[in-house]
Amino acid sequence: MPTPFELVSAVECARPAKKVELLSLTRALERQALASPPPLVAATLQDCRFLTARTRDVYARLAAAGARTTLLGRGLTSWVAPGVAGVALDDDDPLVDEWVIVTPVAGAPTVFAATDLDEPCDADLERSFRYAVSHDPEVVDACTRLLVGAGQR
């Protein structure tokens, strides 16, 4: 079964970037979702150590606005924040290597998908990824189904 990054990068050009660069892109996507909450938001964090207080707050606010909200990552518990479901991923799950945010907003569906290049670096913000973004409703739907399905395994 393909991963969200594989699906998105099959139709959009994947580019390299450092984590620090991708944070502004993902935060803009989260702000867009907060401004017009979709029925569902799903995201992968890779690992629970990347679950920050800011991330908890953003996803709790999305849940409070009515979005069914799920975060997936290694070491997550089933309760992440009020209204936010957590899904623990196994170490060998391919989603552990991906950073994905899916917001199927009507009129502006979006999926951000990045894969960790696992290159040595001195700081977390300097980690290297390849990423791609798609607004194609079919790709967003396929990625949404993958993440929701992973949460039901």
C-alpha positions in Angstrom: 0.0 0.0 0.0 1.5 3.4 -0.9 2.1 6.1 1.7 0.8 9.6 1.5 4.2 10.9 0.3 4.3 8.3 -2.4 0.8 9.3 -3.6 1.4 13.0 -3.6 4.9 12.8 -5.1 3.6 10.7 -7.9 1.5 13.7 -9.1 3.5 16.7 -7.7 7.1 17.5 -7.8 8.8 16.7 -4.5 11.4 19.2 -3.3 14.0 19.0 -0.6 13.7 21.3 2.4 14.9 21.5 6.0 12.3 21.2 8.8 12.7 24.9 9.7 11.5 25.8 6.2 8.6 23.3 6.3 7.2 24.6 9.6 6.0 27.9 8.0 4.3 25.9 5.3 2.6 23.5 7.7 1.6 26.3 10.1 0.0 28.2 7.2 -2.0 25.1 6.4 -3.1 24.7 10.0 -4.2 28.4 10.0 -6.2 27.9 6.9 -7.9 24.9 8.5 -8.6 26.9 11.6 -10.2 29.7 9.5 -12.5 27.3 7.7 -12.6 24.0 9.7 -12.9 20.9 7.5 -15.0 18.0 8.6 -11.7 16.0 9.3 -8.1 16.7 9.9 -5.5 14.0 10.1 -1.7 14.4 10.6 1.3 12.2 11.2 4.0 13.5 13.6 6.5 10.6 13.0 7.1 10.3 16.8 5.6 11.5 20.0 8.7 13.7 20.8 7.5 16.0 18.0 4.1 16.6 19.7 4.6 20.2 21.1 2.2 22.2 23.3 1.6 24.4 20.2 0.6 21.3 18.1 -1.7 20.1 20.9 -3.4 23.5 21.1 -3.9 23.8 17.3 -5.4 20.4 16.9 -7.6 20.8 20.0 -8.9 24.1 18.6 -9.7 22.3 15.3 -11.5 19.6 17.2 -13.5 22.2 19.2 -14.5 23.8 15.9 -16.1 20.5 14.8 -13.3 18.7 12.8 -12.8 15.0 13.5 -9.1 15.3 14.5 -6.5 12.5 14.5 -2.8 12.6 15.1 -0.6 9.5 14.3 2.9 8.8 15.5 5.2 6.4 17.2 4.6 6.5 21.0 1.3 8.5 20.9 -1.4 7.6 23.4 -5.1 7.4 22.4 -5.8 10.8 24.0 -3.7 13.7 22.8 -5.8 16.7 23.7 -9.5 17.4 24.1 -11.3 16.0 21.1 -8.0 14.8 19.5 -7.6 11.1 18.9 -4.0 9.7 19.0 -2.9 6.6 17.1 0.3 4.9 18.1 2.3 3.7 15.0 4.5 0.6 15.2 8.2 1.1 14.6 8.0 -0.6 11.2 5.0 1.3 10.0 6.1 3.4 6.9 4.1 6.3 8.2 6.7 6.8 11.0 9.0 8.2 8.3 6.4 10.7 7.1 5.1 14.1 8.1 1.7 14.5 6.7 -1.2 16.9 7.1 -4.5 16.3 5.4 -7.2 19.0 5.4 -10.1 18.1 3.0 -11.6 21.6 3.2 -14.4 22.1 0.7 -13.1 24.1 -2.2 -9.5 23.9 -1.0 -8.6 20.3 -0.2 -4.9 20.0 0.7 -2.4 17.4 1.6 1.1 18.2 2.6 3.4 15.1 2.7 7.0 14.9 3.5 9.4 12.0 4.0 12.3 12.2 6.4 15.7 11.7 4.6 17.3 10.5 7.8 20.4 12.5 7.1 22.8 13.3 10.1 22.3 16.8 11.5 23.1 18.7 14.6 19.6 20.1 15.4 16.0 19.0 15.0 15.1 22.0 12.9 17.9 21.1 10.4 16.5 17.7 9.6 16.2 17.1 5.9 13.0 16.1 4.1 11.5 15.8 0.6 8.0 17.2 0.4 5.2 17.8 -1.9 1.7 19.5 -1.7 -1.4 18.6 -3.6 -4.8 20.2 -3.9 -6.1 17.4 -6.2 -9.4 16.2 -4.5 -8.7 12.6 -5.5 -5.2 12.6 -4.0 -6.4 14.3 -0.8 -9.2 11.8 -0.5 -6.8 8.9 -1.0 -4.4 10.2 1.6 -7.3 10.9 4.0 -8.4 7.3 3.6 -4.9 6.0 4.3 -4.5 8.0 7.5 -8.0 7.2 8.7 -7.5 3.5 7.8 -4.2 3.5 9.8 -6.1 4.7 12.8 -8.5 1.8 12.5 -5.9 -1.0 12.4 
